[in-house]
């Protein structure tokens, strides 16, 4: 799973399951955002979002686990980048 995929998951939840709005916030296309959701779902073997056709209609029972953990994982990645940047500056 990639960090960008986690960003999509979090932003879709923040935007009330509206993929178009989430894509706009993340400066990407709606089809690209939808694909970024199906890839980690396939990898994990669980659906994060409930669907009706192509629309997200809710969050599945296992979905909150992925959504709730995503911001923490993204913060950890940012911390690692800061540590790396600090070491290059000699801090």
Secondary structure, 3 states (H helix, E strand, C coil): CCHHHHHHHHHHHHCCCCHHHHHHHCCCCHHHHHHHHHHHHHHHCCCCEEEECCEEEEECCCHHHHHHHHHHHHHHHHHHHHHHHHHHHCC
